[in-house]
Amino acid sequence: MRVAFVGKGGSGKTTLSALFTRHLARSGAPVLAIDGDINQHLASALGLHETEPFAAPPLSTRTHKIKDYLRGTNPRIPSPEAMVKTTPPGHGSRLLRLLGDDEIHTRHVQEVDGVPLMVTGAFRRSDLGVACYHSKLGAVELYLNHLVDGPGEYVVVDMTAGADAFASGLFTRFDMTFLVVEPTLKSVSVHRQYRDHAAEFGIPVAVVGNKVTGEDDLLFLKEHVGDDLLAHCELSPYVRAQEQGRGRGELEPHNAHTLDRLRTAVDARPKDWAAFQRHAVEFHLRNATAWADEATGQDLATQVDPDFRHGPAAAATLA
């Protein structure tokens, strides 16, 4: 199952992404974390000390090679240059198994405190005025487009802050999206926007309250987000200690229970490969019309394989 954490900057989505991913990993579940935020802090939230290097190369630094690998022998994609971030897989494409022994996982994954992590790459000074951050996220979209995740497997992505999470078709790559909100007017103001965007494509959004200090905060969240409020985390001395470099103790029982509730909600979602493929094709055609045909000088609609059906059966056939 693919899970996204979204929310306004400072809401705590990176912290919750790290807590949830670590919670899954410690249960023994196969899990991969991906830092897809313009501010790359997930590694440190997972426990990587600031003096320790993250040695695995960012996905965005090898996008061309990732394209070349994923296109495989697909006759509809003659070269990596003809492939864009939305290009869907077809017959001949290389499909990925979570944490498989393939070129992408073996090169780009580094374990941090027991959690396998891939990073998109930071937005650098050289990108200013030249590229938007979504061009870097293209590698994440390609990865998710070609991934066949099985039952009890999880990919957790810490997404960009604010409405930017919906600035590309990447938001349709997830089975569940958790919107992290604080009990403030500014934080809950994004709720309707997120909910409406996701509902158009059948992507569920559940609200996770964060930094709740008492009953008044909880009532405030219930008033503003209603039944979308799935669970909440109380203001956490454990998290604060982690942020201050005092890595001792255990997560508070209430907050640990909230992580259990998030996992239950994810596990209850049915996997809909047909909808996944339909969304992939729709956004590919949108991008082709909007910019990609002109950028590549090709009719990218021809990359859509009408006979391809995504999912475990396709992975078994194309392995």
Contacts in CASP RR format, 6 or more apart in sequence:
PFRMAT RR
TARGET T0000
AUTHOR 0000-0000-0000
METHOD contacts of the structure
MODEL  1
MRVAFVGKGGSGKTTLSALFTRHLARSGAPVLAIDGDINQHLASALGLHE
TEPFAAPPLSTRTHKIKDYLRGTNPRIPSPEAMVKTTPPGHGSRLLRLLG
DDEIHTRHVQEVDGVPLMVTGAFRRSDLGVACYHSKLGAVELYLNHLVDG
PGEYVVVDMTAGADAFASGLFTRFDMTFLVVEPTLKSVSVHRQYRDHAAE
FGIPVAVVGNKVTGEDDLLFLKEHVGDDLLAHCELSPYVRAQEQGRGRGE
LEPHNAHTLDRLRTAVDARPKDWAAFQRHAVEFHLRNATAWADEATGQDL
ATQVDPDFRHGPAAAATLA
1 149 0 8 1.000
1 152 0 8 1.000
1 153 0 8 1.000
1 154 0 8 1.000
1 155 0 8 1.000
1 175 0 8 1.000
1 176 0 8 1.000
1 266 0 8 1.000
1 267 0 8 1.000
1 269 0 8 1.000
1 271 0 8 1.000
2 144 0 8 1.000
2 147 0 8 1.000
2 149 0 8 1.000
2 154 0 8 1.000
2 155 0 8 1.000
2 157 0 8 1.000
2 173 0 8 1.000
2 174 0 8 1.000
2 175 0 8 1.000
2 176 0 8 1.000
3 20 0 8 1.000
3 154 0 8 1.000
3 155 0 8 1.000
3 156 0 8 1.000
3 157 0 8 1.000
3 174 0 8 1.000
3 175 0 8 1.000
3 176 0 8 1.000
3 177 0 8 1.000
3 178 0 8 1.000
3 266 0 8 1.000
4 157 0 8 1.000
4 159 0 8 1.000
4 165 0 8 1.000
4 171 0 8 1.000
4 174 0 8 1.000
4 176 0 8 1.000
4 177 0 8 1.000
4 178 0 8 1.000
5 13 0 8 1.000
5 14 0 8 1.000
5 16 0 8 1.000
5 17 0 8 1.000
5 20 0 8 1.000
5 156 0 8 1.000
5 157 0 8 1.000
5 158 0 8 1.000
5 159 0 8 1.000
5 177 0 8 1.000
5 178 0 8 1.000
5 180 0 8 1.000
6 13 0 8 1.000
6 159 0 8 1.000
6 160 0 8 1.000
6 161 0 8 1.000
6 162 0 8 1.000
6 165 0 8 1.000
6 177 0 8 1.000
6 178 0 8 1.000
6 179 0 8 1.000
6 180 0 8 1.000
6 194 0 8 1.000
7 13 0 8 1.000
7 159 0 8 1.000
7 161 0 8 1.000
7 162 0 8 1.000
7 165 0 8 1.000
7 179 0 8 1.000
7 180 0 8 1.000
7 181 0 8 1.000
7 187 0 8 1.000
7 190 0 8 1.000
7 194 0 8 1.000
8 161 0 8 1.000
8 162 0 8 1.000
8 181 0 8 1.000
8 182 0 8 1.000
8 186 0 8 1.000
8 187 0 8 1.000
8 190 0 8 1.000
9 161 0 8 1.000
9 162 0 8 1.000
10 161 0 8 1.000
10 182 0 8 1.000
11 161 0 8 1.000
11 180 0 8 1.000
11 181 0 8 1.000
11 182 0 8 1.000
11 187 0 8 1.000
11 210 0 8 1.000
12 180 0 8 1.000
12 182 0 8 1.000
12 210 0 8 1.000
12 211 0 8 1.000
13 158 0 8 1.000
13 159 0 8 1.000
13 161 0 8 1.000
13 178 0 8 1.000
13 180 0 8 1.000
14 37 0 8 1.000
14 39 0 8 1.000
14 41 0 8 1.000
14 42 0 8 1.000
14 45 0 8 1.000
14 158 0 8 1.000
15 45 0 8 1.000
15 210 0 8 1.000
15 239 0 8 1.000
16 178 0 8 1.000
16 180 0 8 1.000
16 208 0 8 1.000
16 210 0 8 1.000
16 233 0 8 1.000
17 33 0 8 1.000
17 42 0 8 1.000
17 45 0 8 1.000
17 156 0 8 1.000
17 157 0 8 1.000
17 158 0 8 1.000
18 33 0 8 1.000
18 42 0 8 1.000
18 45 0 8 1.000
18 46 0 8 1.000
18 47 0 8 1.000
18 115 0 8 1.000
18 158 0 8 1.000
19 239 0 8 1.000
19 251 0 8 1.000
19 255 0 8 1.000
19 259 0 8 1.000
20 156 0 8 1.000
20 178 0 8 1.000
20 259 0 8 1.000
20 262 0 8 1.000
20 263 0 8 1.000
21 31 0 8 1.000
21 33 0 8 1.000
21 46 0 8 1.000
21 115 0 8 1.000
21 154 0 8 1.000
21 156 0 8 1.000
22 46 0 8 1.000
22 113 0 8 1.000
22 114 0 8 1.000
22 115 0 8 1.000
23 256 0 8 1.000
23 259 0 8 1.000
23 260 0 8 1.000
23 263 0 8 1.000
24 31 0 8 1.000
24 154 0 8 1.000
24 156 0 8 1.000
24 263 0 8 1.000
25 31 0 8 1.000
25 114 0 8 1.000
25 115 0 8 1.000
25 116 0 8 1.000
29 152 0 8 1.000
29 153 0 8 1.000
29 154 0 8 1.000
30 98 0 8 1.000
30 99 0 8 1.000
30 152 0 8 1.000
30 153 0 8 1.000
30 154 0 8 1.000
31 115 0 8 1.000
31 116 0 8 1.000
31 153 0 8 1.000
31 154 0 8 1.000
31 155 0 8 1.000
31 156 0 8 1.000
32 98 0 8 1.000
32 99 0 8 1.000
32 109 0 8 1.000
32 116 0 8 1.000
32 117 0 8 1.000
32 118 0 8 1.000
32 154 0 8 1.000
32 155 0 8 1.000
32 156 0 8 1.000
33 42 0 8 1.000
33 46 0 8 1.000
33 115 0 8 1.000
33 116 0 8 1.000
33 117 0 8 1.000
33 118 0 8 1.000
33 156 0 8 1.000
33 157 0 8 1.000
33 158 0 8 1.000
34 42 0 8 1.000
34 117 0 8 1.000
34 118 0 8 1.000
34 119 0 8 1.000
34 120 0 8 1.000
34 140 0 8 1.000
34 143 0 8 1.000
34 155 0 8 1.000
34 156 0 8 1.000
34 157 0 8 1.000
34 158 0 8 1.000
35 41 0 8 1.000
35 42 0 8 1.000
35 43 0 8 1.000
35 117 0 8 1.000
35 118 0 8 1.000
35 119 0 8 1.000
35 120 0 8 1.000
35 121 0 8 1.000
35 158 0 8 1.000
36 42 0 8 1.000
36 119 0 8 1.000
36 120 0 8 1.000
36 137 0 8 1.000
36 140 0 8 1.000
36 157 0 8 1.000
36 158 0 8 1.000
36 159 0 8 1.000
36 160 0 8 1.000
37 120 0 8 1.000
37 158 0 8 1.000
37 159 0 8 1.000
37 160 0 8 1.000
37 161 0 8 1.000
38 122 0 8 1.000
38 123 0 8 1.000
38 133 0 8 1.000
38 160 0 8 1.000
38 161 0 8 1.000
38 164 0 8 1.000
39 122 0 8 1.000
39 161 0 8 1.000
40 119 0 8 1.000
40 120 0 8 1.000
40 121 0 8 1.000
40 122 0 8 1.000
42 117 0 8 1.000
42 119 0 8 1.000
42 158 0 8 1.000
43 54 0 8 1.000
43 112 0 8 1.000
43 117 0 8 1.000
43 119 0 8 1.000
44 50 0 8 1.000
46 112 0 8 1.000
46 113 0 8 1.000
46 115 0 8 1.000
46 117 0 8 1.000
47 112 0 8 1.000
47 113 0 8 1.000
47 242 0 8 1.000
48 54 0 8 1.000
48 112 0 8 1.000
48 113 0 8 1.000
54 110 0 8 1.000
54 112 0 8 1.000
54 117 0 8 1.000
54 119 0 8 1.000
55 110 0 8 1.000
56 107 0 8 1.000
56 108 0 8 1.000
56 109 0 8 1.000
56 110 0 8 1.000
56 117 0 8 1.000
56 118 0 8 1.000
56 119 0 8 1.000
57 107 0 8 1.000
57 108 0 8 1.000
58 108 0 8 1.000
58 119 0 8 1.000
58 120 0 8 1.000
58 121 0 8 1.000
58 122 0 8 1.000
58 136 0 8 1.000
59 66 0 8 1.000
59 108 0 8 1.000
59 118 0 8 1.000
59 119 0 8 1.000
59 120 0 8 1.000
59 121 0 8 1.000
59 136 0 8 1.000
59 139 0 8 1.000
59 140 0 8 1.000
59 143 0 8 1.000
60 120 0 8 1.000
60 121 0 8 1.000
60 135 0 8 1.000
60 136 0 8 1.000
60 137 0 8 1.000
60 138 0 8 1.000
60 139 0 8 1.000
61 121 0 8 1.000
62 107 0 8 1.000
62 108 0 8 1.000
62 139 0 8 1.000
63 138 0 8 1.000
63 139 0 8 1.000
63 142 0 8 1.000
64 80 0 8 1.000
65 80 0 8 1.000
65 103 0 8 1.000
66 104 0 8 1.000
66 139 0 8 1.000
66 142 0 8 1.000
66 143 0 8 1.000
67 80 0 8 1.000
67 83 0 8 1.000
67 87 0 8 1.000
67 142 0 8 1.000
68 80 0 8 1.000
69 94 0 8 1.000
69 102 0 8 1.000
69 103 0 8 1.000
69 104 0 8 1.000
70 83 0 8 1.000
70 89 0 8 1.000
70 93 0 8 1.000
70 94 0 8 1.000
70 96 0 8 1.000
70 104 0 8 1.000
70 142 0 8 1.000
70 146 0 8 1.000
71 77 0 8 1.000
71 80 0 8 1.000
71 83 0 8 1.000
71 87 0 8 1.000
71 93 0 8 1.000
71 94 0 8 1.000
72 92 0 8 1.000
72 93 0 8 1.000
72 94 0 8 1.000
73 92 0 8 1.000
74 89 0 8 1.000
74 90 0 8 1.000
74 91 0 8 1.000
74 92 0 8 1.000
74 93 0 8 1.000
74 305 0 8 1.000
75 92 0 8 1.000
76 90 0 8 1.000
76 302 0 8 1.000
76 303 0 8 1.000
76 304 0 8 1.000
76 305 0 8 1.000
77 83 0 8 1.000
77 87 0 8 1.000
77 93 0 8 1.000
77 303 0 8 1.000
81 296 0 8 1.000
82 296 0 8 1.000
82 298 0 8 1.000
82 300 0 8 1.000
82 303 0 8 1.000
83 142 0 8 1.000
83 303 0 8 1.000
84 284 0 8 1.000
84 287 0 8 1.000
84 288 0 8 1.000
84 292 0 8 1.000
84 295 0 8 1.000
84 296 0 8 1.000
84 300 0 8 1.000
85 135 0 8 1.000
85 137 0 8 1.000
85 138 0 8 1.000
85 139 0 8 1.000
85 141 0 8 1.000
85 142 0 8 1.000
85 168 0 8 1.000
85 287 0 8 1.000
86 141 0 8 1.000
86 145 0 8 1.000
86 169 0 8 1.000
86 280 0 8 1.000
86 283 0 8 1.000
86 284 0 8 1.000
86 286 0 8 1.000
86 287 0 8 1.000
86 288 0 8 1.000
86 292 0 8 1.000
87 142 0 8 1.000
87 145 0 8 1.000
87 284 0 8 1.000
87 300 0 8 1.000
87 303 0 8 1.000
88 145 0 8 1.000
88 277 0 8 1.000
88 280 0 8 1.000
88 281 0 8 1.000
88 284 0 8 1.000
88 303 0 8 1.000
88 304 0 8 1.000
88 305 0 8 1.000
88 308 0 8 1.000
88 310 0 8 1.000
89 95 0 8 1.000
89 145 0 8 1.000
89 146 0 8 1.000
89 305 0 8 1.000
89 308 0 8 1.000
89 310 0 8 1.000
89 314 0 8 1.000
90 305 0 8 1.000
90 308 0 8 1.000
91 305 0 8 1.000
91 307 0 8 1.000
91 308 0 8 1.000
91 318 0 8 1.000
92 318 0 8 1.000
93 146 0 8 1.000
93 318 0 8 1.000
94 102 0 8 1.000
94 146 0 8 1.000
94 318 0 8 1.000
95 146 0 8 1.000
95 147 0 8 1.000
95 148 0 8 1.000
95 311 0 8 1.000
95 314 0 8 1.000
95 315 0 8 1.000
95 318 0 8 1.000
95 319 0 8 1.000
96 102 0 8 1.000
96 104 0 8 1.000
96 105 0 8 1.000
96 143 0 8 1.000
96 146 0 8 1.000
96 147 0 8 1.000
96 148 0 8 1.000
97 147 0 8 1.000
97 148 0 8 1.000
97 315 0 8 1.000
98 147 0 8 1.000
98 149 0 8 1.000
98 150 0 8 1.000
98 153 0 8 1.000
98 155 0 8 1.000
99 105 0 8 1.000
99 109 0 8 1.000
99 116 0 8 1.000
100 106 0 8 1.000
104 143 0 8 1.000
108 118 0 8 1.000
109 116 0 8 1.000
109 117 0 8 1.000
109 118 0 8 1.000
110 116 0 8 1.000
110 117 0 8 1.000
110 118 0 8 1.000
111 117 0 8 1.000
118 143 0 8 1.000
120 136 0 8 1.000
120 137 0 8 1.000
120 139 0 8 1.000
120 140 0 8 1.000
121 136 0 8 1.000
123 133 0 8 1.000
123 136 0 8 1.000
127 133 0 8 1.000
133 160 0 8 1.000
133 164 0 8 1.000
134 164 0 8 1.000
134 167 0 8 1.000
134 168 0 8 1.000
137 160 0 8 1.000
137 168 0 8 1.000
137 170 0 8 1.000
138 168 0 8 1.000
138 170 0 8 1.000
140 157 0 8 1.000
140 170 0 8 1.000
141 168 0 8 1.000
141 169 0 8 1.000
141 170 0 8 1.000
141 173 0 8 1.000
144 155 0 8 1.000
144 170 0 8 1.000
144 173 0 8 1.000
145 173 0 8 1.000
145 280 0 8 1.000
147 155 0 8 1.000
148 310 0 8 1.000
148 311 0 8 1.000
148 312 0 8 1.000
148 314 0 8 1.000
148 315 0 8 1.000
149 155 0 8 1.000
150 271 0 8 1.000
150 312 0 8 1.000
151 271 0 8 1.000
152 267 0 8 1.000
154 266 0 8 1.000
157 174 0 8 1.000
159 165 0 8 1.000
159 170 0 8 1.000
159 171 0 8 1.000
160 167 0 8 1.000
162 190 0 8 1.000
163 190 0 8 1.000
163 193 0 8 1.000
163 194 0 8 1.000
165 171 0 8 1.000
165 194 0 8 1.000
166 193 0 8 1.000
166 194 0 8 1.000
166 197 0 8 1.000
166 198 0 8 1.000
168 283 0 8 1.000
169 279 0 8 1.000
169 283 0 8 1.000
171 177 0 8 1.000
171 197 0 8 1.000
171 198 0 8 1.000
171 201 0 8 1.000
171 203 0 8 1.000
172 201 0 8 1.000
172 203 0 8 1.000
172 276 0 8 1.000
172 279 0 8 1.000
172 280 0 8 1.000
172 283 0 8 1.000
173 276 0 8 1.000
173 279 0 8 1.000
173 280 0 8 1.000
174 203 0 8 1.000
175 266 0 8 1.000
175 269 0 8 1.000
175 271 0 8 1.000
176 204 0 8 1.000
176 206 0 8 1.000
176 265 0 8 1.000
176 266 0 8 1.000
176 269 0 8 1.000
177 194 0 8 1.000
177 198 0 8 1.000
177 203 0 8 1.000
177 204 0 8 1.000
177 205 0 8 1.000
177 206 0 8 1.000
178 205 0 8 1.000
178 206 0 8 1.000
178 207 0 8 1.000
178 208 0 8 1.000
178 230 0 8 1.000
178 262 0 8 1.000
179 190 0 8 1.000
179 191 0 8 1.000
179 194 0 8 1.000
179 195 0 8 1.000
179 205 0 8 1.000
179 206 0 8 1.000
179 207 0 8 1.000
179 208 0 8 1.000
179 228 0 8 1.000
180 207 0 8 1.000
180 208 0 8 1.000
180 209 0 8 1.000
180 210 0 8 1.000
181 187 0 8 1.000
181 188 0 8 1.000
181 190 0 8 1.000
181 191 0 8 1.000
181 207 0 8 1.000
181 208 0 8 1.000
181 209 0 8 1.000
181 210 0 8 1.000
181 221 0 8 1.000
181 225 0 8 1.000
182 209 0 8 1.000
182 210 0 8 1.000
182 211 0 8 1.000
183 209 0 8 1.000
183 211 0 8 1.000
183 212 0 8 1.000
183 213 0 8 1.000
183 217 0 8 1.000
183 218 0 8 1.000
183 220 0 8 1.000
183 221 0 8 1.000
185 224 0 8 1.000
188 220 0 8 1.000
188 221 0 8 1.000
188 224 0 8 1.000
188 225 0 8 1.000
191 207 0 8 1.000
191 224 0 8 1.000
191 225 0 8 1.000
191 228 0 8 1.000
194 205 0 8 1.000
195 205 0 8 1.000
195 228 0 8 1.000
198 204 0 8 1.000
198 205 0 8 1.000
199 205 0 8 1.000
201 279 0 8 1.000
202 275 0 8 1.000
204 269 0 8 1.000
205 228 0 8 1.000
206 228 0 8 1.000
206 230 0 8 1.000
206 262 0 8 1.000
206 265 0 8 1.000
207 221 0 8 1.000
207 225 0 8 1.000
207 228 0 8 1.000
207 229 0 8 1.000
207 230 0 8 1.000
208 230 0 8 1.000
208 231 0 8 1.000
208 232 0 8 1.000
208 233 0 8 1.000
208 258 0 8 1.000
208 262 0 8 1.000
209 221 0 8 1.000
209 229 0 8 1.000
209 231 0 8 1.000
209 232 0 8 1.000
209 233 0 8 1.000
210 232 0 8 1.000
210 233 0 8 1.000
211 217 0 8 1.000
211 233 0 8 1.000
211 234 0 8 1.000
211 235 0 8 1.000
212 218 0 8 1.000
212 221 0 8 1.000
212 232 0 8 1.000
212 233 0 8 1.000
212 234 0 8 1.000
212 235 0 8 1.000
213 234 0 8 1.000
213 235 0 8 1.000
214 234 0 8 1.000
218 232 0 8 1.000
221 229 0 8 1.000
221 232 0 8 1.000
222 229 0 8 1.000
230 261 0 8 1.000
230 262 0 8 1.000
230 265 0 8 1.000
231 258 0 8 1.000
231 261 0 8 1.000
231 262 0 8 1.000
232 258 0 8 1.000
233 254 0 8 1.000
233 255 0 8 1.000
233 258 0 8 1.000
234 252 0 8 1.000
234 254 0 8 1.000
234 255 0 8 1.000
236 251 0 8 1.000
236 252 0 8 1.000
236 255 0 8 1.000
237 252 0 8 1.000
238 249 0 8 1.000
238 250 0 8 1.000
238 251 0 8 1.000
238 252 0 8 1.000
238 255 0 8 1.000
239 251 0 8 1.000
241 247 0 8 1.000
241 248 0 8 1.000
241 249 0 8 1.000
250 256 0 8 1.000
251 259 0 8 1.000
273 309 0 8 1.000
273 310 0 8 1.000
273 311 0 8 1.000
274 309 0 8 1.000
274 310 0 8 1.000
276 310 0 8 1.000
277 308 0 8 1.000
277 309 0 8 1.000
277 310 0 8 1.000
280 310 0 8 1.000
281 304 0 8 1.000
284 300 0 8 1.000
284 303 0 8 1.000
284 304 0 8 1.000
285 301 0 8 1.000
285 304 0 8 1.000
287 300 0 8 1.000
288 299 0 8 1.000
288 300 0 8 1.000
288 301 0 8 1.000
292 300 0 8 1.000
293 299 0 8 1.000
293 300 0 8 1.000
308 314 0 8 1.000
END
